[in-house]
Amino acid sequence: MKLVLSFILLMFIVCWSPGTLAIDCYYGGKGGPVDKSVTIPSFAIPSTIGTGEKIWVSPIIKVPVYCDNNTQPDGQDEKIALWVSPQSGASDPYLQPGITFEGADHDAEGGPDAVDTGQCVGSASSGSQCTGGTPTSRRFVARIRFYVRLKQRPPHDYVSTLSAIPLIAFAGYDDVSSNGHNLKYTLTGLNNIRVLDCGVHLSVSPENEVVNFGTFSTRDIQRHNITRTFTVKATRAEDAECSDGFKLNAAFFTDEHLSADRLLLRPGNGLQLQLLSGTEPVGFERFNSFADFTTGELSVEKEYHAELSPVPGQDIKPGSFTIVVLLRINYH
């Protein structure tokens, strides 16, 4: 299990360091927004988390990118880069922001770092088609997670002095520009993080953290849904320094495909998975109240049901399959 937190979106505008204009990139389409932001909500860091661990991770953000206006003087194609930490500046001694793109983590530190998106914009002068589409423009969707990890353990009640950090920009591979239209994201809310002197220990039953549906036939699953039960227990860490009260929210996250309402996980084999608390759907990527440790409680245990059923109108593909679901806990 990983301890991470969710986020909300707000607008924020910052200044970016000058550079050489190569291409323009917008959100959604030509002339769309170029300044976006992700804001970290108020939450707390427990004393049980270790250095190097991620303390907050966003859901996958699908960014619709549109780029055009390749001004390369030699008529060559221009690669589209995802610039991490496009503007050098102040950093936090304890908190390290970053992004996950194409399965790789990129910490935002040490100045601009160009990550190849695998996309490019063709040149009108050469008539190049580049990677497809019209010669002089390119549309694609970038799937990104934003995160914050611990560089080192902050002192109790530490609050960051940074309110905003320029995190990424979509621009030409040669340089990121303040004069052109570069789609940028700024991370805000590092000063919303509270440092606790307490925490919880989490345990899951089954102890191997595997919910096994066993072997079943297509006829079995078409006749009735298959349900398995698992429990999650949070136990307050009791030591001499533990004086803070706190509450917990919990959410289930996955990289698998979800239904539009995020209630059903669909792995692409004609089956779907739903999580329930009692008879109520829990959903995915939704934080719900889990425990209150402000009232003297020492432990809280919750039971969940994992229900497997056919996707209406789809054929079921036989064979074994594995679904990975992460439980994330939000301290506040």
FENDAFEN-V695981 format. One record per helix or strand of 3 or more residues. SS is the DSSP state (~ for helix, > for strand). FROM is the first residue (numbers start at 0). TO is the last residue. If there is no record, write none. Layout:
((SS,FROM,TO) (SS,FROM,TO))
This chain:
((>,6,9) (>,23,26) (>,34,39) (>,42,44) (>,53,56) (>,60,67) (>,77,83) (>,94,100) (>,103,106) (>,112,120) (>,136,149) (>,163,171) (>,182,187) (~,189,191) (>,192,194) (>,199,204) (~,217,222) (>,225,235) (>,246,252) (>,270,276) (>,287,291) (>,298,309) (>,325,330))
